Amino acid sequence: MHLDKPDFQATSSPRARRNFKLAFKLALWLVLLLWVVLIVDNLFGLHLARFGLRPKHIEGLVGVFTAPLLHSGPEHLFSNTLPLIISLTTLLYLYPRAAMRVLPIIWIGSGLLAWIIGRPSLHFGASGLVYGLLSYVFIAGILRLDMRSVAVSIMVWFLYGSMIWGLVPIRPNMSWELHLGGAILGVALAIVFRRWDITPVKRYSWEDDDSVPDWFPLAEEPRQDSSTEVSPEETSIPGIALNDDHADK
């Protein structure tokens, strides 16, 4: 198996660093919004959880849009905070074009699937979104087969591989339906958008020589002769920037 080596400038340039900071800030703003909703709810006793998802009830469809914003308490939201920051930052930074479609589809789609298959109780929490984003990041990295994406996939599995148990109904107060809906969509979207956000790799004329084996390492800098001219196709594109055990109440 051959892993493409990413262009150094695509990962370490000032523009790439700015894009990563932007992705991180956007993820923080979303998490901050969730905390503001929770604090306001607790301070004023609004009982916003009633706007969660109610499967198989027409009036419960409002939860498709609102459920990810609602949590039962600080402990519930805290369990989603770090994985949401990591997954959303990674999505926005590594897959900026796909992110504009992946994020709303998972947000709404995980709720719709849970509405269809869910138990007749109240479901809420950002876990469906988290499962969807992490599934997308993990599968997309494997499909792309470049070193940076694969490294992120390995990190995600190492940190959150145990989340797979959240896909089965082993806890009565856990919305495994939201988890499953998000995970299914994350995997499906990673396959659909597998050719999006591909980072071009620097290629030199000698790399097209059939006499050079696939395992031969790419050169960091071209030699100063005509045989190592940078290809006219050389480009660079920017990248930009969990578990929920209480989502069923």
C-alpha positions, 0 to 999 in steps of 0.5 A: 500500500502506498501513502501519498506524501503531502506537500510540506507547504500544504501543512506548514505554510502560514496560510495553513496555520491560519486556516487551522486557527480559523477552524479551531475558533469556529469549533470553539464558537459552536461549543460556546453556543452549546454552553450558553444555551445550557447556562441560560436554560438553567438560570431561567428554568426554561426546561428547553429539553422539551424541544428535544427529539420525539421519535414517531411524533410529528411535533417531535420533528422540531428536535431534528434541528434543536436536539444537538443544542440541548443537554441535561446538565454540565456533565452531559455537555462536558462529555461532548465538549472535547470530542466535538472540538477535535472532530469539528476542527479536523473536519474544517481544516482537512476537509473544508469543501466537504465540511460545508455539506457534511456538517448540516447533513449530519446535524439534520440527518442523524436526528431524522434517522433517530426519529424513524428508529428511536424509542418513544422517549425524549432524545437530545444532545450533541452525540449524534453530531459527534459520532457523525463527525468522528466517523467521517474523519476516520473513514475519510482518512483511510480512503484518502491514503495520505499520511496526514489524514491516516495519522488523524484517523489513527489518532481518532481511533486511539482516542475514541475507538471505544465509542463503538459501544455507544452504537448498541442499546446497552444503557437505558439512558443513552440515545444509541439511536442518535449515535447510530444515525450519526455514525451511518451518515458519517461513513456514507458521506466519507465515501461520497466525498472521498475525492473532495479536498485532495491535497496535491502532492509535489511531483517532479519529472523523474517521478513519472519514469517507470524505472523509479519504484513506487517505494522510492521517497519523494524529494523535498527539493528539486535538483538544479537541473532540467530533469527535476523541473516542478510540474506545471500541475503543481498547486496548493489548496488550503485546509481550513478548521465524545461520547454522549451517555445521557442523550436519552431523557 
